[in-house]
Amino acid sequence: MPTRPEGAPSYFNEKSVTVIDYNVKETPVSTPLASSLIDVPLEFASPARISVSYPGKRSFEGEYWSFEGEYWSATIRRHVPFESLHERLFATFADYRPDIVGISWQPFILKWPKGTPRHRGHVPDYFCRLSSGDGLVVDVKRPDKLDDYEKQFELTREVCDQVGWQYEVFSGLPDIFAQNLGFLAGFRQDRYSPALSIQDSLLSAFVPGTSLEVGIRRAARQTSLHQSLLRGNVLHLLWNHELSCDLSALLTDSTFISVAGNEVRL
């Protein structure tokens, strides 16, 4: 008798309604969809499936690399798993977005009603908690695979509408924005956070707005600290949205930077 591969979820569902399985705080739950799910803290859910590595597993398909790892999120102060470069990019973007305050990977199993044509179930890639309190379910797919999964996206969106979650399909970011994001992510750690005694001086160095290079020179004059130290501080403040710039253009010393709010511009 065929057995399910190690780590693969079970989609068995004899019911005529969609069922969701999840595990929050070591408490497994299997239940039909209900509006009460909107209050479940799925940003703390354990993974609904296990990523399995094995000899000969493909890590490259066409122009796309696929590999497993963990991204350390400055937002939730712990690691977030990923299984592909696209998932890693989403985890990085979610960490950068000021409206996302919680995230979990492979948060639950959706089991479609018995008899759903060619579809048994689905495990979304991420669940995010937004600063508004809303939930956001995210599927990550390569651009060349979007058409293949159109029906799955439709079924998942219907579930999210029924519960009251938002739903998003993430297929990447503009190249330059993604390049800038990856660079800034290197300065997300606390060790780049400026001391409270100089943070006001760093912010005032960019009032009025000016280039990265000029602002760092201003801050060096005000604080008597080395520019290399202050550069890391400034890039940390850019990551945290206390300073702002246009990330759709390549970030250089001549990039215009100013004190700003929490907008994310693509």
C-alpha positions as CSV (number, residue, x, y, z in Angstrom):
1,M,0.0,0.0,0.0
2,P,1.5,3.4,-1.0
3,T,2.6,5.5,2.0
4,R,2.6,9.3,2.2
5,P,6.2,10.8,1.9
6,E,7.8,11.9,5.1
7,G,6.7,15.4,6.0
8,A,3.9,15.5,3.5
9,P,0.5,16.7,4.9
10,S,-2.6,14.6,4.8
11,Y,-5.4,16.1,2.8
12,F,-8.0,13.4,3.7
13,N,-11.4,15.0,4.1
14,E,-14.7,13.1,4.1
15,K,-16.7,16.2,4.8
16,S,-18.7,18.2,2.3
17,V,-17.1,21.5,3.6
18,T,-13.5,22.8,3.7
19,V,-11.6,21.8,6.8
20,I,-8.6,23.5,8.3
21,D,-5.9,21.9,10.4
22,Y,-3.4,23.9,12.5
23,N,-1.3,23.7,15.6
24,V,-0.9,26.8,17.8
25,K,1.0,26.4,21.1
26,E,1.2,22.6,20.8
27,T,-2.6,22.4,20.5
28,P,-3.6,20.6,17.2
29,V,-7.0,21.6,15.8
30,S,-9.0,20.3,12.9
31,T,-12.2,22.1,12.2
32,P,-14.5,23.3,9.5
33,L,-14.1,26.9,8.4
34,A,-15.7,29.5,10.7
35,S,-15.5,33.2,11.2
36,S,-14.0,32.6,14.7
37,L,-10.7,31.6,13.0
38,I,-10.0,35.3,12.5
39,D,-9.1,35.5,16.2
40,V,-6.7,32.5,16.2
41,P,-3.1,33.7,16.5
42,L,-1.8,31.8,13.5
43,E,1.3,33.9,13.4
44,F,2.5,31.5,16.1
45,A,1.4,28.3,14.3
46,S,3.8,25.4,14.0
47,P,4.6,24.4,10.4
48,A,1.8,22.2,9.0
49,R,4.3,20.2,7.0
50,I,8.0,19.4,7.2
51,S,10.5,20.3,4.6
52,V,12.4,17.2,3.7
53,S,15.9,17.1,2.1
54,Y,17.1,14.0,0.4
55,P,20.0,12.9,-2.0
56,G,19.3,14.0,-5.5
57,K,16.7,16.6,-4.6
58,R,16.6,19.2,-7.4
59,S,17.8,22.6,-6.4
60,F,17.7,24.3,-9.8
61,E,14.9,24.5,-12.3
62,G,15.6,26.6,-15.4
63,E,16.7,30.0,-14.2
64,Y,15.4,29.5,-10.7
65,W,17.3,28.3,-7.7
66,S,15.3,26.5,-5.0
67,F,16.9,25.8,-1.6
68,E,15.9,25.6,2.1
69,G,17.1,27.7,5.0
70,E,16.0,30.1,7.7
71,Y,15.8,33.9,7.6
72,W,16.3,35.7,10.9
73,S,13.4,38.2,11.2
74,A,14.2,41.4,13.2
75,T,10.4,41.9,13.5
76,I,9.6,38.7,15.4
77,R,13.1,38.0,16.8
78,R,13.3,34.5,15.5
79,H,14.0,32.5,12.4
80,V,11.5,32.1,9.5
81,P,11.9,29.0,7.3
82,F,12.0,29.2,3.5
83,E,12.2,26.6,0.7
84,S,13.2,28.8,-2.2
85,L,14.8,32.1,-3.2
86,H,11.3,33.5,-3.7
87,E,10.2,32.5,-0.2
88,R,13.4,34.0,1.2
89,L,12.7,37.2,-0.7
90,F,9.1,37.3,0.7
91,A,10.4,36.7,4.3
92,T,12.8,39.6,3.9
93,F,10.1,41.9,2.4
94,A,7.7,40.9,5.2
95,D,10.4,41.8,7.8
96,Y,10.9,45.1,6.1
97,R,7.2,46.0,5.8
98,P,6.1,48.1,8.8
99,D,2.5,46.8,8.5
100,I,3.5,43.2,9.2
101,V,4.1,42.5,12.9
102,G,4.0,38.6,13.0
103,I,4.7,35.8,10.5
104,S,4.6,32.0,10.4
105,W,5.6,29.5,7.7
106,Q,3.3,26.8,6.3
107,P,0.7,27.8,9.0
108,F,-2.1,25.4,8.3
109,I,-3.6,22.8,6.0
110,L,-6.7,23.5,3.9
111,K,-8.6,20.4,3.0
112,W,-11.1,21.0,0.2
113,P,-14.6,19.4,0.4
114,K,-14.7,15.8,-0.8
115,G,-15.1,15.6,-4.6
116,T,-13.4,18.9,-5.4
117,P,-12.2,18.3,-9.0
118,R,-8.4,17.7,-9.2
119,H,-7.7,19.4,-5.9
120,R,-7.5,17.8,-2.4
121,G,-6.0,20.5,-0.3
122,H,-3.4,23.2,0.1
123,V,-0.8,24.5,2.6
124,P,-0.3,28.2,2.1
125,D,3.3,29.4,2.4
126,Y,2.9,32.2,5.0
127,F,0.5,33.7,7.5
128,C,1.2,37.3,8.5
129,R,-0.4,39.4,11.3
130,L,-0.8,43.0,10.3
131,S,-0.5,46.0,12.6
132,S,-4.2,46.6,12.0
133,G,-4.9,43.2,13.6
134,D,-6.0,41.6,10.3
135,G,-4.6,38.3,9.1
136,L,-2.8,38.0,5.7
137,V,-2.4,34.6,4.0
138,V,0.3,34.5,1.4
139,D,1.2,32.1,-1.4
140,V,4.6,32.4,-3.0
141,K,5.0,31.3,-6.6
142,R,7.5,31.9,-9.4
143,P,6.1,34.1,-12.1
144,D,6.2,31.3,-14.7
145,K,4.1,29.1,-12.4
146,L,1.2,31.5,-11.7
147,D,-1.1,30.2,-14.4
148,D,-0.6,26.6,-13.3
149,Y,-1.9,27.4,-9.8
150,E,-4.8,29.8,-10.8
151,K,-7.5,27.4,-9.5
152,Q,-5.6,26.8,-6.2
153,F,-5.3,30.6,-5.7
154,E,-9.0,31.0,-6.4
155,L,-10.0,28.3,-3.8
156,T,-7.6,29.8,-1.2
157,R,-9.0,33.3,-1.8
158,E,-12.5,32.1,-1.3
159,V,-11.5,30.6,2.1
160,C,-9.8,33.9,3.1
161,D,-12.9,35.8,2.1
162,Q,-15.1,33.5,4.2
163,V,-13.0,33.8,7.3
164,G,-12.1,37.5,6.9
165,W,-8.4,37.2,6.1
166,Q,-6.6,39.1,3.4
167,Y,-5.0,37.1,0.7
168,E,-1.9,37.8,-1.5
169,V,0.1,35.9,-4.1
170,F,3.7,37.0,-4.1
171,S,5.8,36.3,-7.2
172,G,8.7,38.7,-6.6
173,L,9.8,42.3,-6.5
174,P,11.2,44.7,-9.1
175,D,14.9,43.8,-9.5
176,I,16.4,47.1,-8.2
177,F,14.1,47.2,-5.2
178,A,14.9,43.6,-4.4
179,Q,18.7,44.4,-4.6
180,N,18.3,47.4,-2.3
181,L,16.2,45.4,0.1
182,G,18.8,42.6,0.3
183,F,21.5,45.2,1.0
184,L,19.5,47.0,3.7
185,A,18.6,43.6,5.3
186,G,22.3,43.3,6.2
187,F,21.8,46.2,8.6
188,R,18.7,45.0,10.3
189,Q,20.4,43.5,13.4
190,D,20.6,45.4,16.7
191,R,24.3,45.9,16.5
192,Y,23.7,48.6,13.8
193,S,21.1,50.4,15.9
194,P,22.4,53.9,16.9
195,A,22.8,54.7,20.6
196,L,19.9,56.8,21.9
197,S,22.4,59.6,22.6
198,I,23.1,60.1,18.9
199,Q,19.9,59.1,17.2
200,D,18.4,62.6,17.2
201,S,21.7,63.9,15.7
202,L,21.5,61.2,13.0
203,L,17.9,62.1,12.1
204,S,18.6,65.9,12.1
205,A,21.5,65.3,9.8
206,F,18.9,64.6,7.1
207,V,16.8,67.7,7.8
208,P,16.5,69.1,5.2
209,G,16.8,65.9,3.1
210,T,20.1,65.4,1.4
211,S,22.3,62.6,-0.1
212,L,23.5,59.7,1.9
213,E,27.1,60.8,1.7
214,V,26.3,64.4,2.8
215,G,24.1,63.3,5.6
216,I,26.7,61.0,7.0
217,R,29.3,63.8,6.9
218,R,26.8,66.1,8.8
219,A,26.3,63.4,11.4
220,A,30.0,62.9,11.8
221,R,30.5,66.6,12.5
222,Q,27.7,66.6,15.0
223,T,28.7,63.4,16.9
224,S,32.5,63.3,16.4
225,L,32.1,59.6,15.4
226,H,33.7,57.8,12.5
227,Q,31.7,57.9,9.3
228,S,32.0,54.1,8.8
229,L,30.1,53.5,12.1
230,L,27.5,56.1,11.3
231,R,26.9,54.6,7.9
232,G,25.7,51.4,9.5
233,N,23.5,53.4,11.8
234,V,21.9,55.3,8.9
235,L,21.3,52.1,6.9
236,H,19.7,50.6,10.0
237,L,17.4,53.6,10.3
238,L,16.5,53.2,6.6
239,W,15.6,49.6,7.3
240,N,13.4,50.7,10.2
241,H,11.7,53.4,8.2
242,E,12.9,56.2,10.4
243,L,14.7,57.5,7.4
244,S,13.3,57.2,3.9
245,C,14.5,57.0,0.3
246,D,13.3,55.8,-3.1
247,L,14.3,52.1,-3.3
248,S,13.1,51.8,-6.9
249,A,16.5,53.4,-7.8
250,L,19.8,51.9,-7.0
251,L,20.9,52.9,-3.5
252,T,24.2,54.8,-3.7
253,D,26.0,57.6,-1.8
254,S,24.1,60.1,-3.9
255,T,20.7,58.7,-3.0
256,F,18.4,61.4,-1.6
257,I,17.4,60.6,2.0
258,S,15.0,62.3,4.4
259,V,13.1,61.8,7.6
260,A,9.8,60.1,6.8
261,G,6.9,58.0,7.9
262,N,6.2,54.3,7.3
263,E,5.4,54.2,3.6
264,V,6.9,51.4,1.5
265,R,7.3,52.5,-2.1
266,L,7.9,50.0,-4.9
